[in-house]
Amino acid sequence: LARLSLANLLSEANRLSEAQEEYEAILRDKSDHAPALLGLGVALRKRGKYVKALETYQQALKLESEKRNLRVIHFNMGVIYDYYLNDPSKAQEHYKHYLELGGDPQKLKV
């Protein structure tokens, strides 16, 4: 838990390579750690590694059960498809899941 907190703090401070190292260390010990996968996906997205971030989010979706985290994953996947990969249909699919999970519709307004 301490390592995950450190990784999250590093990510929030945009110390992304360090955050990525911490998330990857967690995943070496426990490859099915959904919160670490979510955090790694965020760090990869921020670093412009969109395809790898999507792969990481897909892994997290398979493992995650917490509604809040599922919402965040779908929102972030929607953003990648919408803004970086120019795939509006996939973006809409993830935004739809985000809203179904109780996401804030105001976050989707331009």
Secondary structure by P-SEA (a helix, b strand, c coil): caaaaaaaaaaaacaaaaaaaaaaaaaaacccaaaaaaaaaaaaaaacaaaaaaaaaaaaaaccccaaaaaaaaaaaaaaaccccccaaaaaaaaaaaaaaccccccccc
